[in-house]
Amino acid sequence: MTLRIKHRLFLAFFAATVLVVASMFVITKFSFERSLLRYVNTIEQEQLARLEESLKDSYDQHGSWDFLRNNRRAWMRLIASSRHEKSSPTISPKEWDQRQADAPRRMRPPRKGPPPMHQMFEWRISLLDADRRPIFVPRNPTVPTSYRPLVIRDRTVGYLGLIPPRIIIDTHQQRFAHEQRRSMILISLVVAGAAALLSFPLSRRMVQRITTLAAATHRLTTGRYDIRVNATAGDELGQLARDFNSLAQTLESNEQLRRRWVADISHELRTPLAVLRGEIEAVQDGVRQLSSQTLDTLHGEVMRLERLVGDLYELSLSDIGAMQYRKTQIDLLEVLQQSLEAHRAQFAEKGLTLLPAPHRPAKLPMLGDPERLSQLFTNLLKNTLRYTDCGGQLRISIEVRDGWVQLNFQDSAPGVPEIALPRLFDRLYRVESSRSREHGGAGLGLALCKNIVEAHDGTIDARPSPLGGLWIAINLPRNGSNHE
């Protein structure tokens, strides 16, 4: 059975919390026991200091340690007299068993049996004479003992040492430690339970947002591009929701463009085909004679259809990245001049004037594809020939700065409304009021121009011309990247 994300998140949160709580429990328990042992050691050091004074007084009275040699009872009495009155008295294992039997169950220490003899205070004390010979020492000491000298009137008469405690054997201290451990266990269980209660709604809330995005994505794959999700959160899921909305909006816009593109292409192809069909059927029915004028009309529509199909083919090649660009070091001014010479007769026939460019450089060396750049200039010149009123003007100026060259094509009236300028480079878009189908354009020339300029790492934009028409500004780098 596959776990759902909600359950996986819950288990992850809960496992992390349990691990943290268990780690804190172990660390706190270790720290508490070490602190309690340090506390017990401090008390024993105080007791050892009192025992030291008692031993020095007894030695001063007897003049030697003979009163203690082989006299454990006297040794135990000295130790007992050094105990603080609030401390527990020295007890034997038999007394320990009796107290365990008489004490209430809730007051008994958790450890069963008498305390280890070698861990009791009196069994961890060492006494040496001035020559460091043992008087009383622990049996089989497990750790080295640090000794303090017993000095009487500037003369060292012996050494007193104490092995630090390793476990807690005092009844009250054991009970206190047991209660602290029990409290820590209870707190750990409460924290783990609270974490479990909080992890479930938290994982559920997080998964709910993921589920919403998954459902919206599923609807997006079915073609519902109008779907949107709530994107008010500021975290990563909120950013993912905003990206999803942007993706859905882009897909919706692309779908609308695709439908409009198909409709426009169908309309553009239908017009010349309808004219061709009408002319041919008129000749077939005998309404019109097959004259040179009729053939010219048919030839014109075929050429218009050929240009439209050719432009569509060029755009399709550009879209799939199949349009070839062979960039070499060229003179951009020479390519522009060749395009102008090829169309100079058409400009003269329509009465359009080519204004000279001010501050024209002698050469413009750059990296580019001469054929594609010639196609760019040809499309712009044909655009002026097609739409500019007779007797108009075209000014082509050149500016060079910071490794870039800017070409400005400024023609005279009619102009383009500013609201339509950003869309001039869209495919099949035309301003019907001044640049309609009667001029022979299909709205693909400027789209091709944009693709060519961008393939040369440049930019192209449209502005109102100072001459009253359209201003096309092209910025090209002098050394572009080599796109093949």
C-alpha positions, -999 to +999 in steps of 0.1 A: +000+000+000+014+034-011+014+061+016-002+094+006+018+126+009-003+136+039+006+105+058+043+108+048+045+144+060+028+134+092+052+106+098+082+129+090+070+156+114+062+131+141+095+112+137+115+144+137+097+155+169+102+122+186+139+122+177+143+157+191+124+149+223+144+116+228+177+135+222+167+162+247+156+135+272+189+117+270+210+149+271+189+164+300+191+131+319+229+129+315+233+166+324+211+162+355+229+131+368+263+148+363+251+179+381+237+158+409+270+139+413+288+173+413+264+184+440+270+153+461+308+156+456+306+192+469+288+180+500+313+152+505+342+177+501+327+198+529+323+166+550+359+157+542+370+191+554+353+185+587+368+150+589+402+166+583+398+189+613+387+160+634+417+139+624+441+167+631+425+173+666+427+135+673+463+133+661+472+163+682+457+146+713+473+112+707+506+123+691+505+095+664+482+074+643+485+044+665+450+049+679+435+043+645+457+015+632+436-017+630+408+001+648+380+005+622+354+013+649+373+044+660+378+053+623+340+050+617+332+071+647+355+098+634+338+097+600+303+097+616+312+127+638+322+146+606+288+142+590+265+172+589+236+168+612+212+170+583+230+144+564+221+107+565+241+088+592+264+059+583+244+027+579+253-009+575+238-032+548+216-048+575+202-014+586+196-006+549+174-037+545+154-028+576+147+007+564+136-006+530+111-029+547+097-002+570+095+027+545+062+033+526+063+020+490+062+054+475+091+066+496+115+038+486+143+045+463+140+029+429+171+007+432+165-026+449+190-041+474+215-025+497+239+001+482+273-011+470+296-010+500+325+004+479+303+034+469+295+045+504+313+076+517+332+059+544+345+032+521+359+057+496+381+076+521+418+070+523+441+079+552+479+077+549+505+085+574+534+110+569+554+084+550+524+076+528+518+042+543+482+033+544+462+034+576+428+030+559+424+027+522+395+015+499+396-021+487+404-023+450+401+014+442+388+019+406+401+055+401+432+073+414+427+092+446+438+128+451+452+135+485+452+166+507+480+169+533+472+170+570+494+198+584+497+205+621+520+233+631+538+234+597+544+196+598+527+172+575+515+143+596+494+124+570+473+125+539+435+123+535+419+114+502+385+107+488+374+088+456+347+109+438+312+093+438+302+074+407+265+066+417+239+081+440+233+059+470+216+084+494+179+075+498+166+111+495+189+119+466+179+087+448+142+095+453+148+131+440+166+118+409+139+092+403+112+119+405+131+141+381+135+112+356+098+104+359+089+141+353+112+142+322+096+111+308+061+125+314+071+158+297+086+140+268+054+120+263+033+151+265+055+169+240+054+139+216+016+137+219+012+174+213+036+171+183+014+143+169-017+164+173-002+194+156+016+174+128-016+160+114-035+193+107-002+209+096+005+181+071-031+182+060-030+219+054+002+217+034-011+187+013-044+206+007-025+233-012-005+207-031-038+188-039-053+220-052-023+226-075-025+190-087-062+193-095-056+225-113-027+210-132-050+181-143-076+205-155-049+225-173-039+193-192-074+189-204-074+223-221-089+244-194-064+273-197-087+297-177-080+279-144-063+299-117-053+290-081-050+311-050-014+326-048-015+348-018+010+329+004+046+341+005+063+307+008+076+283-019+041+269-025+028+304-030+056+310-055+047+277-072+010+288-074+020+322-089+042+304-115+013+280-122-010+310-128+016+326-151+019+293-170-019+290-174-021+326-186+006+320-211-010+289-224-044+307-226-028+336-245-009+311-268-041+292-275-059+325-284-030+335-307-031+300-323-068+302-330-065+338-344-034+327-364-053+298-380-083+320-387-061+348-402-041+324-423-074+308-436-087+343-444-055+354-461-054+322-483-091+324-491-088+359-507-064+352-535-079+317-540-114+333-543-101+358-569-084+331-589-115+309-588-137+338-599-115+348-628-111+312-640-148+304-637-156+337-656-134+326-684-149+291-684-184+305-686-176+328-713-183+359-693-147+372-697-123+366-726-089+350-719-070+382-726-036+394-715-053+416-688-070+385-674-038+366-673-021+396-656-048+395-629-044+358-624-006+361-624-008+389-598-030+368-575-007+338-579+023+359-570+005+373-540-003+337-529+033+327-535+046+356-513+021+347-485+031+310-486+068+320-487+065+343-457+046+316-438+074+291-446+101+315-434+082+321-402+077+284-396+115+278-402+123+305-376+099+290-351+114+256-352+149+269-353+156+256-388+163+290-404+199+290-414+222+319-404+257+320-418+274+349-401+306+364-414+324+397-412+304+421-435+300+457-442+265+465-431+265+498-450+273+479-482+244+454-477+220+484-470+232+502-501+226+471-523+190+469-510+184+506-517+198+503-552+175+473-559+144+494-550+154+528-562+134+525-594+103+515-575+107+545-552+110+568-582+080+553-599+058+560-568+073+594-563+089+586-530+121+605-520+150+588-503+165+615-480+203+612-475+215+600-441+233+627-420+268+618-407+269+586-427+300+565-419+323+552-445+320+515-434+301+495-408+320+462-402+300+437-381+293+400-377+261+391-395+244+371-423+243+392-454+214+374-470+191+376-439+200+413-434+193+420-470+159+403-465+154+425-434+161+458-454+140+445-484+109+439-461+113+474-446+116+491-480+086+472-494+067+482-463+073+518-471+065+513-508+033+496-500+019+520-474+034+554-478+014+580-498+027+590-532+051+619-530+062+609-496+097+605-481+119+579-464+149+589-443+174+563-433+198+574-406+227+556-389+241+560-354+271+542-340+278+541-302+293+517-276+297+487-300+261+491-313+247+504-346+212+519-348+194+520-381+164+543-383+138+540-411+115+570-409+088+575-435+060+600-441+023+598-437+001+579-431+011+572-396+001+544-371-019+550-339+003+547-309-020+521-294-012+498-324+026+503-324+034+474-299+015+450-321+030+458-355+054+429-352+026+404-344+019+380-372-009+389-396-016+421-377-024+452-397-038+486-390-068+484-412-074+522-414-042+529-433-024+496-441-051+473-454-052+443-477-057+465-507-020+473-506-011+437-509+004+430-475-004+400-453+010+413-420+040+390-420+069+412-432+075+430-399+072+396-380+100+382-402+120+414-396+118+409-358+129+373-361+159+383-382+170+411-358+166+389-327+187+361-344+214+388-346+210+395-309+195+429-317+162+447-310+136+463-332+107+486-322+082+509-338+077+546-330+059+576-345+080+592-372+089+629-372+079+629-409+043+618-400+046+581-407+063+551-391+097+550-375+114+516-373+145+516-350+169+487-353+198+481-329+224+456-338+256+446-320+288+451-340+299+415-329+270+392-323+269+356-313+274+330-341+240+313-346+241+286-372 
